[in-house]
Amino acid sequence: MLHYALVFLIVAIIAAVLGFGGIAGTAAGIAKILFIVFLILAIISFLRRAK
């Protein structure tokens, strides 16, 4: 999940540099959502291991 978030972040940065604002915004939004999902799943995983 974190891998996909980083891929979308890199796509967003490249699109922004090349001037594709709409694509950059969409890719950044997807990266943010994937990163939040990764954090939630990581926290759940750590809490389940602690038991």
WOGI-V198801 format. One record per backbone hydrogen bond with DSSP energy under -1.0 kcal/mol. NH is the residue of the N-H (numbers start at 1). CO is the residue of the C=O. If there is no record, write none. Layout:
nh->NH co->CO
nh->NH co->CO
This chain:
nh->5 co->1
nh->6 co->2
nh->7 co->3
nh->8 co->4
nh->9 co->5
nh->10 co->6
nh->11 co->7
nh->12 co->8
nh->13 co->9
nh->14 co->10
nh->15 co->11
nh->16 co->12
nh->17 co->13
nh->18 co->14
nh->20 co->15
nh->21 co->19
nh->24 co->20
nh->25 co->21
nh->26 co->22
nh->27 co->23
nh->28 co->24
nh->29 co->25
nh->30 co->26
nh->31 co->27
nh->32 co->28
nh->33 co->29
nh->34 co->30
nh->35 co->31
nh->36 co->32
nh->37 co->33
nh->38 co->34
nh->39 co->35
nh->40 co->36
nh->41 co->37
nh->42 co->38
nh->43 co->39
nh->44 co->40
nh->45 co->41
nh->46 co->42
nh->47 co->43
nh->48 co->44
nh->49 co->45
nh->50 co->46
